[in-house]
Amino acid sequence: MQEIEFCLNREFVQLNQLLKLAGLCDSGGAGKALVAGGTVSVDGSIELRKTCKIRVGQMVRLGDVEIRVVAATGVPSA
């Protein structure tokens, strides 16, 4: 199983956008199609809401890929 750690630097990210940002699909529209197909789970349950809000601490799974959403750490200023 492949594990991806996604650093979230805001309150939430929409599920379809997370799939795109994590590199599992080419666009938000493709992410919506994956979710609508019932192939994406959030915290162990199938999620059909395409723009479901994903927050720090949640786990998203698509096939044999798990995305763990973690808080982004501060970036030092120059």
KOLBA-931069 format. One record per residue: x, y negated, z negated of N, C-alpha, C in turn; residue in one letter. Coordinates in Angstrom, 1 decimal. Layout:
N
ATOM     n_u     n_v     n_w    ca_u    ca_v    ca_w     c_u     c_v     c_w  residuo
ATOM       X       Y       Z       X       Y       Z       X       Y       Z        a
...
! end
This chain:
78
ATOM     n_u     n_v     n_w    ca_u    ca_v    ca_w     c_u     c_v     c_w  residuo
ATOM     0.8     1.2     0.0     0.0     0.0     0.0     0.9    -1.2     0.0        m
ATOM     0.5    -2.2     0.8     1.3    -3.5     0.9     0.6    -4.4    -0.1        q
ATOM     1.5    -5.1    -0.8     1.0    -6.2    -1.8     1.5    -7.5    -1.4        e
ATOM     0.6    -8.5    -1.3     1.0    -9.9    -1.0     0.7   -10.7    -2.2        i
ATOM     1.6   -11.6    -2.6     1.3   -12.5    -3.6     1.0   -13.9    -3.0        e
ATOM    -0.2   -14.4    -3.2    -0.6   -15.7    -2.6    -0.6   -16.8    -3.7        f
ATOM     0.2   -17.8    -3.5     0.3   -18.9    -4.5    -0.7   -19.9    -4.1        c
ATOM    -1.6   -20.1    -5.0    -2.7   -21.1    -4.8    -2.4   -22.4    -5.5        l
ATOM    -2.4   -23.5    -4.8    -2.0   -24.8    -5.3    -3.2   -25.7    -5.5        n
ATOM    -4.4   -25.2    -5.5    -5.7   -25.9    -5.8    -6.6   -25.0    -6.5        r
ATOM    -7.8   -25.5    -6.8    -8.8   -24.8    -7.6    -9.2   -23.5    -7.0        e
ATOM    -9.4   -23.5    -5.7    -9.9   -22.2    -5.0    -9.5   -22.3    -3.5        f
ATOM    -9.7   -21.1    -2.9    -9.5   -21.0    -1.4   -10.7   -20.2    -0.9        v
ATOM   -11.3   -20.5     0.2   -12.4   -19.7     0.7   -11.8   -18.4     1.2        q
ATOM   -12.6   -17.3     1.0   -12.1   -16.0     1.4   -11.6   -15.8     2.8        l
ATOM   -12.4   -16.3     3.8   -12.0   -16.2     5.2   -10.7   -17.0     5.4        n
ATOM   -10.5   -18.1     4.7    -9.3   -18.9     4.9    -8.1   -18.1     4.3        q
ATOM    -8.3   -17.5     3.1    -7.3   -16.7     2.5    -6.7   -15.6     3.4        l
ATOM    -7.6   -14.9     4.0    -7.2   -13.9     5.0    -6.3   -14.4     6.1        l
ATOM    -6.7   -15.6     6.6    -5.9   -16.3     7.6    -4.5   -16.7     7.0        k
ATOM    -4.5   -17.4     5.9    -3.3   -17.9     5.3    -2.4   -16.8     4.9        l
ATOM    -2.9   -15.6     4.5    -2.1   -14.5     4.2    -1.5   -13.7     5.4        a
ATOM    -2.0   -14.1     6.6    -1.5   -13.5     7.8    -2.2   -12.2     8.2        g
ATOM    -3.4   -12.0     7.6    -4.1   -10.8     8.0    -5.0   -10.9     9.2        l
ATOM    -5.2   -12.2     9.6    -6.0   -12.4    10.8    -5.5   -13.8    11.4        c
ATOM    -5.9   -14.0    12.6    -5.4   -15.2    13.4    -6.2   -16.5    13.1        d
ATOM    -7.4   -16.4    12.6    -8.2   -17.6    12.4    -9.2   -17.4    11.3        s
ATOM    -9.8   -18.5    10.9   -10.9   -18.4     9.9   -12.1   -17.7    10.4        g
ATOM   -12.4   -17.8    11.7   -13.5   -17.1    12.4   -13.2   -15.6    12.3        g
ATOM   -12.0   -15.2    12.6   -11.7   -13.8    12.5   -11.8   -13.3    11.1        a
ATOM   -11.4   -14.1    10.1   -11.6   -13.8     8.7   -13.1   -13.6     8.4        g
ATOM   -13.9   -14.4     8.9   -15.4   -14.3     8.7   -15.9   -13.0     9.2        k
ATOM   -15.4   -12.6    10.4   -15.8   -11.3    11.0   -15.4   -10.1    10.1        a
ATOM   -14.2   -10.2     9.6   -13.7    -9.1     8.7   -14.6    -9.0     7.5        l
ATOM   -14.9   -10.1     6.9   -15.8   -10.1     5.7   -17.2    -9.6     6.0        v
ATOM   -17.7   -10.1     7.1   -19.1    -9.7     7.5   -19.1    -8.2     7.8        a
ATOM   -18.0    -7.6     8.2   -18.0    -6.2     8.5   -17.9    -5.3     7.3        g
ATOM   -17.8    -5.9     6.1   -17.8    -5.1     4.9   -16.5    -4.4     4.6        g
ATOM   -15.4    -4.9     5.2   -14.1    -4.3     5.0   -13.2    -5.0     3.9        t
ATOM   -13.8    -6.1     3.3   -13.0    -6.9     2.3   -13.6    -6.7     1.0        v
ATOM   -12.8    -6.4     0.0   -13.3    -6.4    -1.4   -12.5    -7.4    -2.3        s
ATOM   -13.2    -7.9    -3.3   -12.7    -8.9    -4.2   -12.9    -8.3    -5.6        v
ATOM   -11.8    -8.1    -6.3   -11.8    -7.5    -7.6   -12.5    -6.2    -7.7        d
ATOM   -12.3    -5.4    -6.6   -12.9    -4.0    -6.5   -14.3    -3.9    -6.0        g
ATOM   -14.9    -5.0    -5.6   -16.3    -4.9    -5.1   -16.3    -5.5    -3.7        s
ATOM   -17.1    -4.8    -2.8   -17.2    -5.3    -1.4   -17.8    -6.8    -1.5        i
ATOM   -17.2    -7.7    -0.7   -17.6    -9.1    -0.7   -18.1    -9.4     0.7        e
ATOM   -19.4    -9.8     0.8   -20.0   -10.2     2.1   -20.1   -11.7     2.3        l
ATOM   -19.8   -12.5     1.3   -19.9   -13.9     1.4   -18.6   -14.4     2.0        r
ATOM   -18.7   -14.9     3.3   -17.5   -15.2     4.0   -16.7   -16.4     3.4        k
ATOM   -17.4   -17.3     2.8   -16.7   -18.5     2.2   -16.7   -18.4     0.7        t
ATOM   -16.7   -17.2     0.2   -16.7   -17.0    -1.3   -15.4   -17.7    -1.8        c
ATOM   -15.5   -18.3    -3.0   -14.4   -19.0    -3.6   -13.5   -18.1    -4.3        k
ATOM   -12.2   -18.0    -3.9   -11.2   -17.1    -4.5   -10.3   -18.0    -5.4        i
ATOM   -10.2   -17.6    -6.7    -9.4   -18.4    -7.6    -8.2   -17.6    -8.2        r
ATOM    -7.4   -18.3    -8.9    -6.2   -17.6    -9.5    -6.6   -16.4   -10.3        v
ATOM    -5.9   -15.3   -10.2    -6.2   -14.1   -11.0    -7.0   -13.1   -10.3        g
ATOM    -7.6   -13.5    -9.1    -8.4   -12.5    -8.4    -7.5   -11.7    -7.5        q
ATOM    -8.1   -10.5    -7.1    -7.4    -9.6    -6.2    -8.3    -9.3    -5.0        m
ATOM    -7.8    -9.5    -3.8    -8.5    -9.3    -2.6    -7.9    -8.1    -1.9        v
ATOM    -8.7    -7.2    -1.3    -8.2    -6.1    -0.6    -8.8    -5.9     0.8        r
ATOM    -8.0    -5.7     1.7    -8.4    -5.4     3.1    -7.6    -4.2     3.6        l
ATOM    -8.2    -3.1     3.8    -7.5    -1.9     4.2    -6.5    -1.5     3.1        g
ATOM    -5.3    -1.3     3.5    -4.2    -0.9     2.6    -3.4    -2.1     2.1        d
ATOM    -4.0    -3.3     2.3    -3.3    -4.6     1.8    -4.0    -5.2     0.7        v
ATOM    -3.3    -5.5    -0.4    -3.8    -6.2    -1.5    -3.2    -7.6    -1.6        e
ATOM    -4.0    -8.6    -1.8    -3.6    -9.9    -2.0    -3.9   -10.3    -3.5        i
ATOM    -2.8   -10.6    -4.2    -2.9   -11.1    -5.6    -2.8   -12.6    -5.6        r
ATOM    -3.8   -13.3    -6.1    -3.8   -14.7    -6.1    -3.2   -15.2    -7.4        v
ATOM    -2.1   -16.0    -7.3    -1.4   -16.5    -8.5    -1.3   -18.0    -8.4        v
ATOM    -1.1   -18.7    -9.5    -1.0   -20.1    -9.6     0.4   -20.5    -9.0        a
ATOM     0.3   -21.5    -8.1     1.6   -22.1    -7.6     2.3   -22.8    -8.7        a
ATOM     3.6   -22.7    -8.7     4.4   -23.5    -9.6     4.7   -24.8    -9.0        t
ATOM     5.0   -25.8    -9.9     5.3   -27.1    -9.4     6.6   -27.1    -8.6        g
ATOM     6.6   -28.0    -7.6     7.7   -28.1    -6.7     8.5   -29.3    -7.2        v
ATOM     9.8   -29.1    -7.4    10.6   -30.2    -7.9    10.7   -31.4    -6.9        p
ATOM    10.6   -32.6    -7.3    10.6   -33.7    -6.4    12.1   -34.1    -6.1        s
ATOM    12.3   -34.6    -4.9    13.7   -35.0    -4.5    14.2   -36.2    -5.1        a
! end
